[in-house]
Amino acid sequence: DAGVTQSPTHLIKTRGQQVTLRCSPKSGHDTVSWYQQALGQGPQFIFQYYEEEERQRGNFPDRFSGHQFPNYSSELNVNALLLGDSALYLCASSPGLTWETQYFGPGTRLLVL
Amino acid sequence: DAKTTQPNSMESNEEEPVHLPCNHSTISGTDYIHWYRQLPSQGPEYVIHGLTSNVNNRMASLAIAEDRKSSTLILHRATLRDAAVYYCIPLNSGGYQKVTFGTGTKLQVIP
């Protein structure tokens, strides 16, 4: 079992560009959540996807959008990148909407110059 | 959302027990108390969760105060691999909620 995988591992973009991050959930999991973790801070919840729909959203602007595919994998898109978007982006999966156990991927480190 | 308060950092000697406290005085009656930890350069990993009773698993024990306004994560014998940031998170068992990690407690284990 590969667990939660994310790609790419690192990414460098410039202000104003757009970025797409990808996540494959753990086998048997159908729910994917995305988090942003700035340096020295705890992860901040962006949104959660279940049955290909966004079910819950944190306090993030509309520049942050996502998608879930029929195979339960997910993408996080960020438009019009700002310097402040530089962070570690984490994906977590779980079976159904339960919060009993979230499995996290290793994250994608995004640097915006 | 329930607010949590944890010490910024703690130290422990290797092979000694560690008690990591968390205050969650505004927790609702249906919120479970979840603990996650994040090792350096890794994503968070689940440690344990509980509602009212004390809970044990192979990684740790969770002691929950009778009034549920605080809890303590207990590592019975700290190892160097336990050096991580530990997060206490009140969560309902269902979905449709915003998860707040907070800043957690950074545990340093001294050889």
Interface residues (C-beta under 8 A of the other chain):
Chain A: V4 T31 S33 Y35 Q41 G42 P43 Q44 F45 Q48 Y50 R55 Q56 R57 G58 L90 A92 G96 L97 T98 W99 E100 T101 Q102 Y103 F104 G105 P106 G107
Chain B: Y32 H34 Y36 S41 Q42 G43 P44 E45 Y46 H49 V85 Y87 L91 N92 S93 G94 G95 Y96 Q97 K98 V99 T100 F101 G102 T103 G104
